[in-house]
Amino acid sequence: MVSRRKQQLGGLFIALLGAGFTGWTWYTAFYEGYFYRKASMIFPAFFVLGMGMIFFPGYKEERIARGEDISSMKSWQLITPRWWAILIIAFVAAGVNYLLLSSL
């Protein structure tokens, strides 16, 4: 299993990547008059997911720490309610960022 410190460093990298490219998208929208639709949605979601990785343990580790048997769980079944909430927040952030950029 990956150590918690490595997960946090990976989350920091993903969050910084998401924040940097979200800033770049806003810069191009303001100063150059265009933005890339996919980038305006993907990178804010990366930022939220990266922040989730920094502050919370991974969904698999969370289930193991609770003593749950994960041997019969597959893909989507492993995701905990906390990580579902983080995913929903990421999708909302992506949509809101796109809508705000579209209204410029």
C-alpha positions, 0 to 999 in steps of 0.5 A, spaced: 500 500 500 502 507 498 504 511 504 499 516 506 505 521 505 506 519 498 498 520 497 499 527 500 504 529 495 501 526 489 494 530 492 499 536 492 501 535 485 494 534 482 492 540 486 497 545 484 496 542 477 489 543 477 490 550 480 495 552 475 491 550 469 485 553 472 488 560 473 491 559 466 484 558 463 482 564 466 488 568 464 486 566 457 479 568 457 480 575 460 486 577 456 486 573 450 478 572 449 478 565 449 478 559 453 478 551 452 472 548 454 474 541 456 480 545 460 475 549 464 472 543 467 477 538 468 482 542 472 478 545 477 475 538 478 483 536 479 484 541 484 478 539 488 480 531 488 487 533 489 485 537 495 481 531 497 487 527 497 491 531 501 486 532 507 483 525 507 485 518 506 484 514 500 477 510 499 480 503 500 485 505 506 478 508 509 474 501 508 480 497 511 481 502 517 474 501 518 475 493 518 471 492 512 472 486 508 474 489 501 475 482 497 468 482 494 468 489 492 469 491 485 471 498 482 465 503 484 463 499 490 470 501 494 468 508 494 466 511 500 460 516 502 466 521 503 469 520 496 462 520 493 461 527 496 468 529 494 467 527 487 460 531 487 464 537 489 469 536 483 463 535 478 460 542 481 466 546 481 467 544 474 460 546 472 460 552 475 467 554 473 465 553 465 458 557 467 462 563 469 467 563 464 461 562 459 458 568 461 464 573 460 
